[in-house]
């Protein structure tokens, strides 16, 4: 037998910009993947 309980979120929100200057997103991030990589997922 189980029990249903509401999910309690006790975590505080992380501050915005926590990883500023830790990494950069390349300009081509949203470009399509090469055809061979797309085919590997089929």
URPETA-V869442 format. One record per helix or strand of 3 or more residues. SS is the DSSP state (H for helix, E for strand). FROM is the first residue (numbers start at 1). LEN is the number of residues. If there is no record, write none. Layout:
ss=(SS SS)
from=(FROM FROM)
len=(LEN LEN)
This chain:
ss=(H)
from=(35)
len=(6)
